Amino acid sequence: MYRIYFVAVVIFITACAEQTSVPGSISPSAASNFIAQAKTVCGRVSSGGFFDKLPGKPTYINLGRPFPNQEFTILILGENIEPFDMPLVRLHEKNICVTGSIQDAGGVPLIEVISTDQLVEL
């Protein structure tokens, strides 16, 4: 009887646990191994910034460690930001997944997001 109860509790806790990835995804720290490949990267938002004085008015969202030691960066240019509904505020410290082609941005892996279907909040 105890064993059945224990198994039921473990299953319940697992089902209620916060989802942190999707099947087939990679971690922010592993993304540098997949430059020029289309992948889904999942991780916790650690920092970010909106730079309206820079060309393209970029928004950067960092996963893993915060800037300047970020493991992975999501880029949303100003022309694409409106449908994301204030992503820096809404996604801060949340687990998210982003899908796209991984680029090398000065030693930091990056995916540029142009559509809301590329980014999923877990």
Salt bridges, closest charged atoms under 4 A:
GLU18 OE2 - ARG44 NH1 3.85
GLU71 OE2 - ARG65 NH1 3.46
GLU93 OE2 - HIS92 NE2 3.43
GLU121 OE1 - ARG90 NH1 3.20
GLU121 OE2 - LYS94 NZ 3.30
